[in-house]
Amino acid sequence: MNIAGINRNPAELIMDISRARAWREELRAKKLKLVITNGCFDILHRGHAEYLMRARSLGDAMLVLVNSDRSVRKLKGPSRPVTDEYSRAYLLCALEAVDSAVIFDTPRCDNMFLELRPDVYVKGGDYTLETIDPDERKALEKVRADIRFLPFVEGFSSTGVINKLRE
């Protein structure tokens, strides 16, 4: 069993927002610290794994908000994602560092941050307080989340993997 209190079956760790909200309340009642991160996580690689392990070490439970296929296409172009949203969420939940995932289809996560009230929010080192979405930052500040930025693991990216496969 993991911190979510459910079987370690990755399929069971993928939640909708209402189930995630209820889980969040359980964590809060137990005084456990929730870490949230978000992203596409297309073509899972070592850089993702190291990032998620470091992020998870900042709290007691880790929730990953995963971009839907439609939102990835908007961000990365028509050839992405390579891996569908359910499979990306499933693979993330198979990692020991991840306790749960929610697939989101909105342009931003500000409303999800207000609903889930993370104790810690983590983003990759290519972001700063000045470059994260201003509405997301306001929501995180409103819920008093500790905003952290973790450095990238050099040499690892989904785009890099895709380019290498094309060679």
C-alpha positions in Angstrom: 0.0 0.0 0.0 1.1 3.5 -0.7 0.3 6.8 1.1 -3.0 7.0 -0.9 -4.1 4.0 1.2 -5.0 2.0 -1.9 -3.4 -0.9 -3.8 -0.2 -0.1 -5.7 -2.0 -0.9 -9.0 -1.2 2.2 -11.2 -4.6 2.1 -12.8 -6.2 2.7 -9.4 -4.0 5.6 -8.6 -5.3 7.7 -11.6 -8.0 9.9 -10.1 -10.5 12.5 -11.3 -10.5 15.8 -9.5 -13.3 15.0 -7.1 -11.6 11.8 -5.9 -8.3 13.7 -5.7 -10.0 16.4 -3.6 -11.3 13.8 -1.2 -7.9 12.1 -1.0 -6.4 15.6 -0.3 -8.7 16.0 2.7 -7.7 12.6 4.0 -4.0 13.7 3.8 -4.8 17.0 5.5 -6.6 15.3 8.3 -3.5 13.1 8.9 -1.3 16.2 8.7 0.6 14.9 5.7 2.3 17.3 3.3 1.1 17.1 -0.4 3.5 17.8 -3.2 2.1 18.6 -6.6 3.8 19.0 -9.9 2.4 19.2 -13.4 3.5 18.5 -17.0 3.2 16.5 -20.2 5.6 13.7 -19.2 5.6 12.4 -22.8 8.1 9.6 -23.3 9.1 8.9 -19.7 12.9 9.0 -19.2 15.5 9.2 -16.4 15.3 12.9 -16.1 11.6 12.6 -15.3 12.3 9.9 -12.7 15.0 11.8 -10.9 12.9 15.0 -10.9 9.9 13.1 -9.5 12.0 11.4 -6.8 13.5 14.8 -5.7 10.1 16.4 -5.8 8.5 13.6 -3.7 11.2 14.0 -1.1 9.8 17.4 -0.3 6.6 16.0 1.2 4.6 12.9 2.3 2.5 12.4 -0.8 2.9 13.3 -4.5 0.2 14.1 -7.0 1.1 14.7 -10.7 -1.2 16.7 -12.8 -0.8 15.3 -16.3 -1.6 17.3 -19.5 -4.3 15.8 -21.6 -3.5 14.8 -25.2 -5.3 17.8 -26.5 -3.4 20.2 -24.2 -0.1 18.6 -25.2 -0.9 19.1 -28.9 -1.5 22.8 -28.1 1.8 23.1 -26.3 4.1 20.9 -28.3 2.5 20.7 -31.8 0.4 18.2 -33.8 2.9 15.3 -33.6 2.8 15.2 -29.9 2.1 13.5 -27.5 3.8 10.3 -28.6 2.2 8.5 -25.7 -1.5 8.8 -24.9 -2.7 10.6 -21.7 -3.9 7.4 -19.9 -0.6 5.6 -20.6 1.4 8.6 -19.4 -0.6 8.8 -16.2 -0.3 5.0 -15.7 3.5 5.0 -16.2 3.8 7.9 -13.7 1.7 6.1 -11.1 3.9 3.0 -11.6 6.8 5.0 -10.2 7.4 4.7 -6.4 7.7 8.5 -6.1 4.2 9.1 -7.4 1.2 8.5 -5.3 -1.5 9.6 -7.7 -2.1 11.4 -11.0 -5.0 13.5 -12.4 -5.3 14.2 -16.1 -6.3 17.8 -16.8 -7.6 19.3 -20.0 -7.5 23.0 -19.1 -4.9 25.5 -20.3 -3.8 26.2 -16.7 -3.9 24.5 -13.3 -4.9 27.5 -11.2 -8.3 26.1 -10.4 -6.9 22.7 -9.5 -4.4 24.4 -7.2 -7.2 26.2 -5.4 -9.2 23.0 -5.0 -6.3 20.7 -4.0 -4.3 23.3 -2.0 -0.8 21.7 -2.3 1.7 22.3 0.5 4.5 22.2 -2.0 4.4 22.9 -5.7 7.4 21.8 -7.8 8.4 22.8 -11.3 11.5 22.2 -13.4 14.5 24.4 -13.5 13.5 26.0 -16.8 10.9 28.0 -14.8 11.2 30.8 -12.3 8.6 32.7 -10.2 8.6 35.3 -12.9 8.0 32.8 -15.8 5.3 30.5 -14.3 1.8 31.4 -15.4 0.7 34.5 -13.4 -2.7 33.0 -12.6 -1.2 29.8 -11.4 1.3 31.7 -9.3 -1.6 33.7 -7.7 -3.5 30.5 -6.9 -0.4 28.9 -5.4 0.3 32.0 -3.3 -3.3 32.1 -2.2 -3.2 28.6 -0.8 0.3 29.3 0.6 2.1 26.6 -1.3 5.8 26.5 -1.0 6.9 26.9 -4.7 10.1 25.1 -5.5 12.2 24.8 -8.7 14.3 21.7 -9.3 17.2 21.6 -11.8 17.0 19.5 -14.9 19.0 16.3 -15.2 21.3 17.3 -18.1 21.0 15.3 -21.3 17.5 14.0 -20.8 14.4 15.3 -22.5 11.4 13.9 -24.4 12.3 16.0 -27.4 15.9 14.7 -27.2 14.6 11.1 -27.2 12.4 11.8 -30.2 15.2 13.5 -32.1 17.5 10.6 -31.4 14.9 8.1 -32.7 14.6 10.1 -35.9 18.3 9.9 -36.6 
